[in-house]
C-alpha cells in the first residue's frame, strides 16, 4: 500500500527525468549561448570579408607559427623529461611535480610578470642577455616562451601519466632481444603511448594558441611582432569590432576542432584498449 501523500512511481520517475533534463538544459544553454551569440552577431559575407583584413591575417599567421614552434619545443624537450621523471625516484620529486602543475593554477598575468622580471631588460637574467645585445621581452621569442610556460603542463602531465602506467614488460622483452634503451624507447614505448601523447599535444597547442595574459605582460601587443589572435580580439573590442568578432569566431572553431580531435583520439584509445 502506498503511503499517504506519496506520488505514484510513474510520476516520481517523470519528475526525476524532468529535473535532470532541466538541469542539463540550463547548464548547456549557459555555456552554449555566449558562443552562439558570436555567430548570430555576424553574417557569412561579413565574416569572409573580415578574414582578408591585414590585422586578422597577421594575427592568425603569428599565432599559428608561434604555437607550432612552442608545441615542437614542448614535445622535443618534454617527452624525454616526462619519461625520465616518471621512471626515476629522486629527492624533491614532489616539488618538481608541483612546479609542473603550477602554471595550470597560476594567473596568466602573474606568469607573464614573472617572466618579465626574469628575462626583461633589467631582469635577473635579462640584464646579462641585454649586455650581449640579446633582447627577449617584447619580441616574438617572448610570445613563444610565454606559450611554452603556460601550455607545457598539459603535455607534461599527460606524458608523465602515460609513462607511469605503461606496462614495462614490453620494454623488458625488447631489451632481452638486444635492443638498446634508446631503441626500446623509440620503437616500443613511444608507439604504444602515441595516442595519449598526441591528445596531450593537441591540448597543448590549443592552450598556446589561446594564451593572452602572460603574452601581453611579457611580450606586449605589437602588431606583426607579438600581437597574437587573442590580443587582436582585445584590440578589436576598442577599434574594430568586426575584426575582433571574426578572430573570436576563428578561435572558437579551432578550439572546437581541437576538443573533438582529443575526444576522438581518447575514444579510439579506449576501443583499442
BELUR-V755319 format. One record per helix or strand of 2 or more residues. SS is the DSSP state (helix for helix, strand for strand). FROM is the first residue (numbers start at 1). TO is the last residue. Records with the same first field share a line. If there is no record, write none. Layout:
# BELUR-V755319
SS->FROM-TO  FROM-TO
This chain:
# BELUR-V755319
helix->9-40  44-50  54-87  93-105  108-119  126-131  140-165  169-176  181-209  213-218  229-238  241-271
